[in-house]
Amino acid sequence: MSKYVDGFVLPVPRDRIDDYKRLEAWAWDIWRDHGALSLTVCLGDDVSPGKVTSFPRSVNLEDDEIVALAWIVYESRAERDRVNAAVMADPRLADMKPESMPFDAMRMFWGGFNIEMELG
């Protein structure tokens, strides 16, 4: 059975990068406790706005923001669904509200992906 990934793209204010990293580390503890395998967080380095579409355009990036790309790896889609249900019921998330996040959650997007190939 192949692994499964939830991927996320979001805009992070440059002056909130440390807050964002702390949030990801805190959230990772919860996802890991329920069975997620790994979390990777990346900050944009070479992500110029395209003429039609691009990472900056996808989140309506503002001048004082950077694009973040993150993904969580699970054993399978079924395991991801189980883990996410457990995470959503975890009392540690009870106080988390979109307005308290160090980024504009309304401009974040995400989706689930089957890993078809892993090379290298």
Secondary structure, DSSP 8 states (H G I E B T S, - for coil): ---EEEEEEEEEEGGGHHHHHHHHHHHHHHHHHTT--EEEEEE-SS----SS--HHHHTT--TTEEEEEEEEEES-HHHHHHHHHHHHH-GGGTT--GGGSSS-GGG-EEEEEE------
